[in-house]
Amino acid sequence: MRVVRAGRRFLTVELGALTVTMLSDGETAMPLTHLRGADGAPLADLAGADVVDGKLRLPVRAFAVQGPGGSLLIDTGAANAWHPGLGQVGAALAEAGIGATEITAVALTHTHVDHISGLVDNDGGLAFPNAARIFVATEELAAFHAEPRMIPAVPRLVPLEQGDGPMPGVTAINAPGHSPGHMAFLVDGRLLIWGDLVHHAAVQFAAPQVTWVFDDDQPRARSSRLALMAQAARAGWLVAGAHLPDPGIGRIERKGAGYAFHPVTR
């Protein structure tokens, strides 16, 4: 793996015949009470937390995987449907030199607002008109259909299951808990794009048992995080996440009872 290009809103790494580009959708902040302990109550000890103006820093990211088999966008950002300051995936694509019409498929880690809203532009049309297939976990199809904003994308939906390949070199891996069908994607057998497995890296790497208020099933989310962190560290995979700190891609290693995250650098 090597970093080949970087800008204010993007960073591109090369993995053999594939490239993966982190796309920043912007940043917001969430209440301190969103981090939860083993009992499900707000976390009492926030030592080491990344706090801005009394709230937890929350970057939002998407990822483009490009190669001989096409251009796959993993997640699409919040567009104008969530917090101010988000909705910058389009600008990040432009800065990275990737046209919206180059995207040939989209795969969603799950169907929360900050991951699916960028599928549709501000005028109600498809933001990626040449994305012939939009992969959504079978368990999340009902949630997708229930979102009125997503009506233009419904004809392109393709159910996604464990082990499916939305593009050559990319494999879906079940990571349920944050949502019923939450998915991660393994790229080239060495970079795990894990969606919302971690929301606040400053706390959850050192203490991976800590959950997030919006985890649909907190014990299951914890189990998925512990299992995939252990697998990534054991296998030496790079990891990438929607809410990891700059540049959103790095290495993970065991440290004490938890893990340490080391961001990639040029």
Secondary structure by P-SEA (a helix, b strand, c coil): cccccccccbbbbbcccbbbbbbbccccccccccccccccccccccccccccccbbbbbbbbbbbbccccbbbccccccccccccccaaaaaaaaaccccccccbbbbccccccccccccccccccccccccbbbbcccaaaaaaaccccccccccbbbbcccccccccbbbbbbcccccbbbbbbcccccccccccccccccccccccccccccccaaaaaaaaaaaaaaaaaabbbbbcccccccccbbbbbccccbbbbbbcc
